[in-house]
Amino acid sequence: MYPAESQRFQGFAGFRRVHRALGPALCICFFDGESRTLFPFFLCFFKKALRWNAPASLALVFLPGGWYTESMEIQIYYFDKEIAVCRKPVGVDSEAAGMPALLARQLRTTEVYCVHRLDRAVGGLMVYALRRESAAFLSREIQAGRFRKEYLAVVHGRLDAEHGELRDLLFHDRAKNKSFVVRRKRAGVKEAVLDYRVLSEAEGFSLLAVRLQTGRTHQIRVQFASRAHPLAGDVKYGSPLRGADIALFSHALGFRHPVSGEALAFTAPPPGGSPWEYFENIDDGGFLCDTSK
């Protein structure tokens, strides 16, 4: 699911219209479909060749389906002085100059703190703190295991059990930006644990609800791939399905409000398109990964 059509600029003609409308520095980010990475660079030196005036302070991001301005509107589910719950688009970094910068601009604030991560190639629900004290509270809740995150995932094949726990030792190779399941503990190796439940099966795929007990880099992706069930569209971890986003979506969040202490829960439906389209009426009304059923 992408931003509103008003934020999309299909092709170079639309691209030039944006520049004429907004009227000296231009930054463009290209989206690499293989690594799901945004690559920024400046095009000021191309102005004369392209024969148009670059606008001031405009960043354009190329994501699957079109061009997006830096000021693209993020879908907000909840917002007050302490926190903002929102839907992160695929291809936008959850940290640094990605979501925090976009939210700061949209919410007109100078403080946006990232308290949990979501892979750049994955979209879905996230919560950001808008005050340092709220960020510290949510970080403590995460460390104590009182912050609940649930994902929807589509994997290749049929799992042996309808629900269960996956427990592995993972090593993340920073040079390759890839995680591996290993047999023995050593420097850099961390335990990874998740729970899953099969919700549906169709067209050679299985739709899963996944709840993380730990938060390791690419954890869901590598744990299922190591069992010959890579996530659909995840070419890096062995999916034969190319040309599609990784079928992983942050579906639900549950946590206490940092000031009131109220228990908050939020859910969001996954995007459309393959392979999500094979599963009708995906329930987005609550947490789905109840392995006690």
VEXFI-343651 format. One record per residue (C-alpha): residue in one letter; y, x, z; residue number from 1. Coordinates in Angstrom, 1 decimal, decimal comma. Layout:
<"A" <Y X Z> NUM>
...
This chain:
<"M" <0,0 0,0 0,0> 1>
<"Y" <3,3 1,5 -1,0> 2>
<"P" <7,0 0,9 -0,1> 3>
<"A" <8,9 -2,0 -1,6> 4>
<"E" <9,5 -2,0 -5,3> 5>
<"S" <13,2 -1,3 -4,8> 6>
<"Q" <12,1 2,1 -3,4> 7>
<"R" <10,0 3,0 -6,4> 8>
<"F" <11,2 4,7 -9,6> 9>
<"Q" <8,6 4,7 -12,4> 10>
<"G" <8,9 7,5 -14,9> 11>
<"F" <11,7 9,8 -15,8> 12>
<"A" <14,0 7,0 -17,1> 13>
<"G" <14,1 5,4 -13,6> 14>
<"F" <14,4 8,9 -12,1> 15>
<"R" <17,6 9,5 -14,1> 16>
<"R" <19,1 6,1 -13,2> 17>
<"V" <18,8 7,0 -9,5> 18>
<"H" <20,8 10,1 -10,1> 19>
<"R" <23,5 8,5 -12,1> 20>
<"A" <23,9 5,8 -9,4> 21>
<"L" <24,0 8,2 -6,4> 22>
<"G" <26,0 10,8 -8,2> 23>
<"P" <25,0 18,3 -5,9> 24>
<"A" <21,7 19,3 -4,3> 25>
<"L" <18,4 17,7 -5,3> 26>
<"C" <15,1 18,3 -3,7> 27>
<"I" <11,9 16,9 -5,3> 28>
<"C" <8,5 16,9 -3,7> 29>
<"F" <5,4 16,7 -5,9> 30>
<"F" <2,3 15,1 -4,4> 31>
<"D" <-0,8 17,2 -5,1> 32>
<"G" <-3,7 14,7 -5,5> 33>
<"E" <-6,4 17,2 -4,6> 34>
<"S" <-5,0 18,6 -1,4> 35>
<"R" <-2,8 15,5 -0,6> 36>
<"T" <0,1 17,9 0,0> 37>
<"L" <3,8 17,5 -0,7> 38>
<"F" <5,4 20,5 -2,3> 39>
<"P" <9,2 20,6 -2,1> 40>
<"F" <11,5 22,7 -4,3> 41>
<"F" <15,1 22,6 -5,4> 42>
<"L" <16,1 21,8 -9,0> 43>
<"C" <19,8 22,6 -8,8> 44>
<"F" <19,4 25,2 -11,5> 45>
<"F" <18,0 22,6 -13,9> 46>
<"K" <21,1 20,5 -13,9> 47>
<"K" <22,6 22,0 -17,1> 48>
<"A" <19,4 21,7 -19,0> 49>
<"L" <18,8 18,1 -17,9> 50>
<"R" <22,4 17,2 -18,6> 51>
<"W" <23,0 15,0 -15,5> 52>
<"N" <24,7 15,4 -12,2> 53>
<"A" <22,3 15,8 -9,2> 54>
<"P" <23,2 13,5 -6,3> 55>
<"A" <24,2 14,8 -2,9> 56>
<"S" <21,6 14,9 -0,1> 57>
<"L" <19,0 13,0 -2,0> 58>
<"A" <15,3 13,8 -1,7> 59>
<"L" <12,7 12,2 -4,0> 60>
<"V" <9,1 12,2 -3,3> 61>
<"F" <6,4 11,7 -5,8> 62>
<"L" <3,4 9,7 -4,4> 63>
<"P" <0,6 8,0 -6,3> 64>
<"G" <2,4 5,1 -8,1> 65>
<"G" <5,9 6,3 -8,3> 66>
<"W" <9,0 8,1 -7,1> 67>
<"Y" <10,4 7,4 -3,6> 68>
<"T" <13,7 8,2 -2,0> 69>
<"E" <13,9 10,1 1,2> 70>
<"S" <15,5 7,0 2,6> 71>
<"M" <12,5 4,8 1,7> 72>
<"E" <12,0 2,1 4,3> 73>
<"I" <9,2 2,5 6,8> 74>
<"Q" <7,4 -0,6 7,9> 75>
<"I" <8,2 -1,1 11,6> 76>
<"Y" <5,8 -3,2 13,8> 77>
<"Y" <7,6 -2,8 17,1> 78>
<"F" <10,9 -1,1 18,1> 79>
<"D" <12,9 -0,7 21,3> 80>
<"K" <14,9 2,1 23,0> 81>
<"E" <11,7 3,9 24,0> 82>
<"I" <9,2 3,7 21,1> 83>
<"A" <8,7 2,7 17,5> 84>
<"V" <5,4 1,6 16,1> 85>
<"C" <5,2 1,9 12,4> 86>
<"R" <3,0 2,3 9,3> 87>
<"K" <2,9 5,8 7,9> 88>
<"P" <2,5 5,9 4,2> 89>
<"V" <-0,1 8,1 2,5> 90>
<"G" <1,3 11,5 1,5> 91>
<"V" <4,0 11,7 4,2> 92>
<"D" <3,7 14,3 7,0> 93>
<"S" <3,4 12,7 10,4> 94>
<"E" <5,3 15,6 12,0> 95>
<"A" <8,4 17,7 11,4> 96>
<"A" <10,5 16,7 8,4> 97>
<"G" <8,2 13,8 7,5> 98>
<"M" <8,0 10,6 9,5> 99>
<"P" <10,3 11,7 12,3> 100>
<"A" <13,1 12,4 9,7> 101>
<"L" <12,5 9,2 7,9> 102>
<"L" <12,5 7,2 11,2> 103>
<"A" <15,6 9,0 12,5> 104>
<"R" <17,5 8,0 9,4> 105>
<"Q" <16,2 4,4 9,3> 106>
<"L" <16,6 3,7 13,1> 107>
<"R" <19,9 5,7 13,3> 108>
<"T" <18,8 7,9 16,1> 109>
<"T" <18,7 11,7 16,7> 110>
<"E" <15,6 11,6 18,9> 111>
<"V" <12,1 10,9 17,4> 112>
<"Y" <9,1 12,6 19,0> 113>
<"C" <5,7 12,8 17,5> 114>
<"V" <3,0 12,3 20,2> 115>
<"H" <-0,1 12,0 18,0> 116>
<"R" <-1,0 13,2 14,5> 117>
<"L" <-2,3 11,5 11,4> 118>
<"D" <-3,5 13,6 8,4> 119>
<"R" <-0,9 13,7 5,6> 120>
<"A" <-3,5 12,2 3,2> 121>
<"V" <-4,1 9,2 5,6> 122>
<"G" <-1,9 6,2 6,2> 123>
<"G" <-1,7 3,6 8,9> 124>
<"L" <-0,3 2,8 12,4> 125>
<"M" <1,5 5,4 14,5> 126>
<"V" <3,7 5,3 17,5> 127>
<"Y" <6,7 7,6 18,0> 128>
<"A" <8,7 8,1 21,2> 129>
<"L" <12,5 7,8 21,0> 130>
<"R" <13,2 9,5 24,3> 131>
<"R" <11,8 12,8 25,7> 132>
<"E" <10,6 11,0 28,9> 133>
<"S" <8,7 8,4 26,8> 134>
<"A" <7,1 11,2 24,8> 135>
<"A" <5,9 12,9 27,9> 136>
<"F" <4,5 9,7 29,3> 137>
<"L" <2,5 8,9 26,1> 138>
<"S" <1,3 12,5 25,9> 139>
<"R" <-0,1 12,2 29,4> 140>
<"E" <-1,8 8,8 28,5> 141>
<"I" <-3,5 10,5 25,5> 142>
<"Q" <-4,7 13,4 27,6> 143>
<"A" <-6,1 10,9 30,2> 144>
<"G" <-7,9 8,9 27,5> 145>
<"R" <-5,9 5,8 28,1> 146>
<"F" <-4,4 5,8 24,6> 147>
<"R" <-6,7 3,9 22,2> 148>
<"K" <-6,8 4,6 18,5> 149>
<"E" <-9,1 2,9 16,0> 150>
<"Y" <-9,6 3,6 12,3> 151>
<"L" <-11,2 1,8 9,3> 152>
<"A" <-13,1 4,0 7,0> 153>
<"V" <-15,2 3,5 3,8> 154>
<"V" <-18,0 6,0 3,4> 155>
<"H" <-20,6 6,5 0,7> 156>
<"G" <-24,1 5,2 1,3> 157>
<"R" <-25,7 3,3 4,1> 158>
<"L" <-25,9 4,6 7,6> 159>
<"D" <-29,2 4,7 9,5> 160>
<"A" <-27,8 2,9 12,6> 161>
<"E" <-25,4 -0,1 12,7> 162>
<"H" <-23,4 1,7 15,5> 163>
<"G" <-23,5 4,9 17,4> 164>
<"E" <-21,9 8,1 18,6> 165>
<"L" <-21,4 11,2 16,6> 166>
<"R" <-21,1 14,5 18,6> 167>
<"D" <-20,6 17,8 16,9> 168>
<"L" <-19,0 21,3 17,3> 169>
<"L" <-16,2 21,8 14,8> 170>
<"F" <-14,4 24,9 13,5> 171>
<"H" <-11,2 24,5 11,6> 172>
<"D" <-10,5 27,2 9,0> 173>
<"R" <-6,7 27,3 8,8> 174>
<"A" <-6,7 29,4 5,6> 175>
<"K" <-8,8 26,8 3,8> 176>
<"N" <-7,4 23,9 5,8> 177>
<"K" <-10,9 22,6 6,1> 178>
<"S" <-13,1 21,8 9,1> 179>
<"F" <-16,8 22,7 9,4> 180>
<"V" <-19,7 21,5 11,7> 181>
<"V" <-21,2 24,6 13,4> 182>
<"R" <-24,2 25,1 15,7> 183>
<"R" <-22,9 27,4 18,4> 184>
<"K" <-19,8 27,6 20,6> 185>
<"R" <-17,5 30,5 19,7> 186>
<"A" <-13,7 31,2 19,6> 187>
<"G" <-11,9 28,4 17,8> 188>
<"V" <-14,9 26,0 18,0> 189>
<"K" <-14,2 22,6 19,7> 190>
<"E" <-16,4 19,6 20,5> 191>
<"A" <-15,8 16,5 18,5> 192>
<"V" <-16,9 13,0 19,5> 193>
<"L" <-16,5 9,6 17,9> 194>
<"D" <-18,0 6,1 18,1> 195>
<"Y" <-18,5 4,0 15,0> 196>
<"R" <-19,7 0,5 14,0> 197>
<"V" <-20,7 -0,7 10,5> 198>
<"L" <-18,7 -3,8 9,6> 199>
<"S" <-19,9 -4,4 6,1> 200>
<"E" <-21,8 -2,9 3,1> 201>
<"A" <-21,0 -3,3 -0,6> 202>
<"E" <-21,3 -1,5 -3,9> 203>
<"G" <-23,0 1,5 -2,4> 204>
<"F" <-20,3 1,9 0,3> 205>
<"S" <-20,1 1,1 4,0> 206>
<"L" <-17,0 -0,1 5,8> 207>
<"L" <-16,8 1,3 9,3> 208>
<"A" <-14,7 0,9 12,4> 209>
<"V" <-14,2 4,3 14,1> 210>
<"R" <-12,9 5,1 17,5> 211>
<"L" <-12,1 8,7 18,4> 212>
<"Q" <-13,0 10,2 21,8> 213>
<"T" <-11,5 13,5 20,7> 214>
<"G" <-8,8 14,3 18,2> 215>
<"R" <-9,8 17,2 16,0> 216>
<"T" <-8,4 18,2 12,6> 217>
<"H" <-10,2 16,2 9,9> 218>
<"Q" <-12,7 15,0 12,5> 219>
<"I" <-13,7 11,7 11,0> 220>
<"R" <-13,9 13,2 7,5> 221>
<"V" <-16,1 16,1 8,4> 222>
<"Q" <-18,4 14,4 10,8> 223>
<"F" <-19,5 11,7 8,3> 224>
<"A" <-19,5 14,2 5,4> 225>
<"S" <-21,9 16,5 7,4> 226>
<"R" <-24,3 13,6 7,5> 227>
<"A" <-24,2 13,0 3,7> 228>
<"H" <-21,7 10,1 4,1> 229>
<"P" <-18,3 11,5 2,9> 230>
<"L" <-15,4 9,2 3,0> 231>
<"A" <-14,7 7,6 -0,4> 232>
<"G" <-12,0 9,5 -2,3> 233>
<"D" <-12,3 12,5 0,0> 234>
<"V" <-13,0 15,1 -2,7> 235>
<"K" <-12,5 18,0 -0,3> 236>
<"Y" <-15,5 16,9 1,8> 237>
<"G" <-17,8 15,9 -1,0> 238>
<"S" <-16,8 12,5 -2,3> 239>
<"P" <-17,7 12,0 -6,0> 240>
<"L" <-15,0 9,3 -6,2> 241>
<"R" <-11,9 10,9 -7,8> 242>
<"G" <-8,5 9,5 -8,4> 243>
<"A" <-8,4 7,4 -5,2> 244>
<"D" <-6,8 7,9 -1,8> 245>
<"I" <-9,0 8,9 1,0> 246>
<"A" <-10,5 5,7 2,4> 247>
<"L" <-9,4 6,2 6,0> 248>
<"F" <-6,8 4,0 7,7> 249>
<"S" <-5,3 4,0 11,1> 250>
<"H" <-6,0 0,4 11,9> 251>
<"A" <-5,3 -0,2 15,6> 252>
<"L" <-3,4 1,3 18,5> 253>
<"G" <-3,5 0,4 22,2> 254>
<"F" <-1,4 1,9 25,0> 255>
<"R" <0,9 1,2 27,9> 256>
<"H" <4,6 0,9 27,4> 257>
<"P" <6,3 4,0 28,9> 258>
<"V" <8,8 2,1 30,9> 259>
<"S" <7,5 -1,4 31,6> 260>
<"G" <3,8 -0,4 31,8> 261>
<"E" <2,9 -3,4 29,7> 262>
<"A" <-0,3 -3,1 27,8> 263>
<"L" <0,5 -3,1 24,0> 264>
<"A" <-1,8 -3,5 21,1> 265>
<"F" <-1,1 -3,4 17,4> 266>
<"T" <-3,3 -3,8 14,3> 267>
<"A" <-2,6 -3,5 10,6> 268>
<"P" <-4,7 -4,4 7,5> 269>
<"P" <-5,8 -1,5 5,2> 270>
<"P" <-4,3 -1,0 1,8> 271>
<"G" <-5,6 -2,6 -1,4> 272>
<"G" <-7,4 -1,0 -4,3> 273>
<"S" <-10,7 0,8 -4,6> 274>
<"P" <-12,8 1,0 -2,5> 275>
<"W" <-11,1 -1,4 0,0> 276>
<"E" <-11,2 -4,2 -2,6> 277>
<"Y" <-15,0 -4,4 -2,2> 278>
<"F" <-14,7 -5,8 1,3> 279>
<"E" <-13,2 -9,2 1,6> 280>
<"N" <-11,5 -10,6 4,7> 281>
<"I" <-11,3 -7,4 6,7> 282>
<"D" <-10,5 -8,5 10,2> 283>
<"D" <-7,3 -7,0 11,4> 284>
<"G" <-7,0 -9,2 14,5> 285>
<"G" <-8,1 -6,6 17,1> 286>
<"F" <-10,2 -3,6 18,0> 287>
<"L" <-13,5 -3,7 16,0> 288>
<"C" <-15,4 -0,7 17,3> 289>
<"D" <-17,2 -2,3 20,2> 290>
<"T" <-20,5 -0,4 20,3> 291>
<"S" <-21,8 -2,6 23,2> 292>
<"K" <-22,5 -5,5 20,7> 293>
